[in-house]
Amino acid sequence: MIRLISVSNYYKKTDTKSLEQVSVDIDQGEFVYLIGKSGSGKSTLLKTLYGQVRPTEGHVVFDSFVVNQLKNHELHQLRRQVGVVFQEYNLLDYMTVFENVAYVLEVTGVEASLIEDMVMEALETVGLKHKALDFPENCSGGEQQRIAIARAIVHKPKLLIADEPTGSLDPKTSWKMLRLLHKINKTGTTVIMATHEQHFVHQMPSRVIQLENGKVRSDRSKNHTLLILNNTMGEYYVV
């Protein structure tokens, strides 16, 4: 589904690289943790997947798209299949929760007769159906992030990208957010979650790709991750 082939990205003025010879394959339906310190290249890699960053070298393939070869006016075709969640919620304060989620469908030309059901289904998935008529200011930080997730999945994307989605949340709310992302993954949506919080891997093991200085330092499958955790922490993590 996703293939990065020798992807590098560097800034000509400083000759520094944010990505260097990254090659990764991700199958449909996988849940992938993208880990690494700040500046390791996580956000840049994610941005190459939906065309916000054009790599200097290499190719980025998503489904039937060669992303780095798409013209600007063709990117909307790709982005209809990708949902993105950021650390910042980016909600419109003057719109209700329902309107914030519906806005994505309206600008992409979804038939008006379908919008209400699609929005309410997305809000039900994130547990906020009862908040549909509230405004963002009346929602907690965790609820606002769940609204952002509902907005990202309302068009049923094949891929959900979450870039440090728990960065501004407390530990309890972060754990709930992690479980929600895994719930969405179980519906068949591929999820790639960038995080610097490695303890998430211990809580809900899955594939882990670690970046360091723009390079892939390690790539561990779920089974390999479980083996590591089992050796380190005992039988608790064996499934």
C-alpha positions in Angstrom: 0.0 0.0 0.0 2.8 2.4 1.0 6.3 2.3 -0.3 9.1 4.7 0.3 12.0 4.0 -2.0 15.4 5.6 -1.1 13.7 8.8 0.0 15.9 11.8 0.9 15.1 15.3 1.6 17.6 18.1 2.2 17.8 21.8 2.3 20.0 23.2 -0.4 20.9 26.4 1.5 22.3 24.6 4.5 23.0 21.2 2.9 21.4 19.4 5.8 19.1 16.4 5.4 15.8 15.8 7.2 15.6 12.3 5.5 18.3 10.2 4.1 17.8 7.1 2.0 14.6 6.0 3.7 13.1 2.8 2.3 10.0 1.4 4.0 7.0 -0.8 3.0 3.7 -0.6 4.9 0.8 -2.9 4.2 -2.9 -2.1 4.2 -4.3 -2.4 7.7 -1.1 -2.0 9.6 -0.6 0.1 12.8 2.8 1.7 12.8 4.5 3.7 15.5 7.0 6.2 14.1 9.3 7.0 16.9 12.4 9.2 17.3 13.7 12.3 19.0 12.7 15.8 17.9 14.4 16.5 14.6 14.8 12.8 13.7 12.6 13.3 10.5 9.3 12.0 11.7 7.1 14.9 10.6 9.0 15.3 7.3 8.4 11.6 6.5 4.7 11.9 7.2 4.4 15.0 5.1 5.9 13.2 2.1 3.0 10.7 2.3 0.3 13.3 1.6 2.4 15.6 -0.7 3.1 18.5 1.6 6.8 17.8 1.3 8.3 16.8 -2.1 11.4 14.6 -1.4 14.7 15.7 -3.1 15.4 12.1 -4.1 13.5 8.8 -4.3 9.9 7.9 -4.7 6.8 7.8 -2.4 4.1 5.4 -3.5 0.7 5.3 -1.9 -1.9 2.9 -3.3 -2.0 3.8 -7.0 -0.3 7.2 -6.6 3.3 8.1 -7.0 3.0 11.0 -4.6 6.1 12.9 -5.4 5.1 13.0 -9.1 1.6 14.4 -8.6 1.0 18.0 -9.7 -0.4 20.4 -7.2 -3.9 20.3 -8.7 -3.9 16.5 -8.5 -3.1 16.3 -4.8 -6.8 16.5 -3.8 -7.3 13.0 -5.3 -4.7 11.6 -2.9 -5.9 13.5 0.1 -9.4 12.1 -0.2 -7.9 8.8 0.8 -5.8 10.2 3.7 -6.8 11.6 7.1 -4.4 13.7 9.1 -4.4 14.5 12.8 -1.9 17.0 14.3 -0.9 17.9 17.8 -2.8 21.2 17.4 -6.5 20.6 17.0 -7.1 23.3 14.3 -10.8 23.5 15.0 -12.9 26.5 13.9 -14.2 28.2 17.0 -17.2 29.7 15.3 -18.5 26.3 14.1 -20.2 23.6 16.2 -18.6 20.2 16.6 -20.9 18.9 13.9 -20.0 21.7 11.5 -16.3 21.3 12.1 -16.5 17.7 11.0 -19.0 18.3 8.2 -16.8 21.0 6.7 -14.4 18.5 5.3 -17.2 16.8 3.4 -18.6 20.0 2.1 -15.4 21.3 0.6 -14.8 17.9 -1.1 -18.2 17.9 -2.8 -20.0 15.2 -0.9 -23.7 15.1 -1.5 -25.6 17.1 1.2 -28.0 14.2 1.7 -25.1 12.0 2.9 -23.3 14.4 5.2 -25.4 14.2 8.4 -25.2 10.4 8.6 -21.4 10.4 7.8 -20.7 13.1 10.5 -22.8 11.4 13.2 -21.1 8.0 12.4 -17.7 9.6 12.8 -18.7 11.3 16.1 -20.1 8.0 17.4 -16.8 6.3 16.6 -14.9 8.8 18.8 -17.6 8.8 21.5 -18.8 12.4 21.0 -22.2 12.1 19.3 -23.7 13.9 22.3 -21.4 16.9 21.6 -22.5 17.5 18.1 -24.2 20.9 18.8 -21.6 22.2 21.2 -18.8 24.6 20.3 -15.1 23.6 20.6 -14.6 26.0 23.5 -17.0 23.9 25.5 -15.0 20.8 25.0 -11.9 19.6 26.9 -8.5 19.2 25.2 -9.1 15.4 24.9 -12.5 16.0 23.4 -11.1 18.5 20.9 -8.5 16.0 19.8 -11.2 13.4 19.3 -13.2 15.9 17.2 -10.1 16.4 15.1 -9.9 12.6 14.7 -13.6 12.4 13.7 -12.8 15.1 11.1 -9.9 13.1 9.8 -11.9 9.8 9.4 -15.3 11.1 8.4 -14.5 10.4 4.7 -13.4 6.9 5.5 -9.7 7.2 4.4 -7.5 4.3 3.7 -4.7 5.9 5.7 -4.8 7.8 9.0 -1.7 9.8 9.8 -1.4 11.0 13.4 1.5 13.4 14.0 2.2 13.6 17.8 -1.6 13.6 18.6 -1.0 13.2 22.3 1.7 15.8 22.7 -0.5 18.3 24.6 -2.6 15.8 26.5 -2.3 14.4 30.1 -1.3 10.7 30.5 -4.8 9.4 31.1 -6.3 11.2 28.1 -3.3 10.1 26.0 -4.0 6.5 26.8 -7.6 6.9 25.8 -6.5 8.5 22.5 -4.1 5.6 21.8 -6.9 3.1 22.3 -9.1 5.1 20.0 -6.5 5.0 17.2 -6.1 1.2 17.6 -9.9 0.9 17.5 -10.0 2.8 14.2 -7.1 0.6 12.9 -9.2 -2.5 13.6 -11.8 -1.3 11.1 -9.1 -1.8 8.4 -7.7 1.7 8.3 -3.9 1.9 8.1 -2.6 4.1 10.9 0.8 5.7 11.2 1.4 7.5 14.5 4.4 9.6 15.1 5.3 9.9 18.7 8.3 10.5 21.0 6.6 8.6 23.8 8.1 5.1 23.5 6.0 3.8 26.5 3.0 3.6 24.0 4.8 0.6 22.4 4.7 -1.1 25.8 1.0 -0.3 26.3 -0.3 -1.5 22.9 2.5 -3.2 20.9 2.6 -2.9 17.2 5.1 -2.3 14.4 7.8 0.2 15.3 9.9 2.2 12.9 12.6 4.3 14.6 14.2 7.3 12.9 17.5 8.8 13.9 19.0 11.8 12.1 16.7 11.2 9.1 17.6 7.5 8.7 15.7 4.3 9.7 17.6 3.1 12.7 15.3 0.1 13.3 12.1 -1.5 12.0 10.4 -4.0 14.3 7.3 -6.0 13.5 4.6 -6.5 16.1 5.9 -10.1 16.8 9.4 -8.9 17.2 8.2 -6.1 19.5 6.2 -8.6 21.6 9.3 -10.8 21.9 11.4 -7.9 23.1 8.7 -6.9 25.7 8.3 -10.5 26.8 12.0 -10.9 27.4 12.2 -7.5 29.2 8.9 -7.5 31.1 7.7 -11.1 31.5 4.7 -12.9 30.2 2.3 -10.0 30.6 2.7 -8.9 27.0 2.4 -12.2 25.2 -0.8 -12.4 23.2 
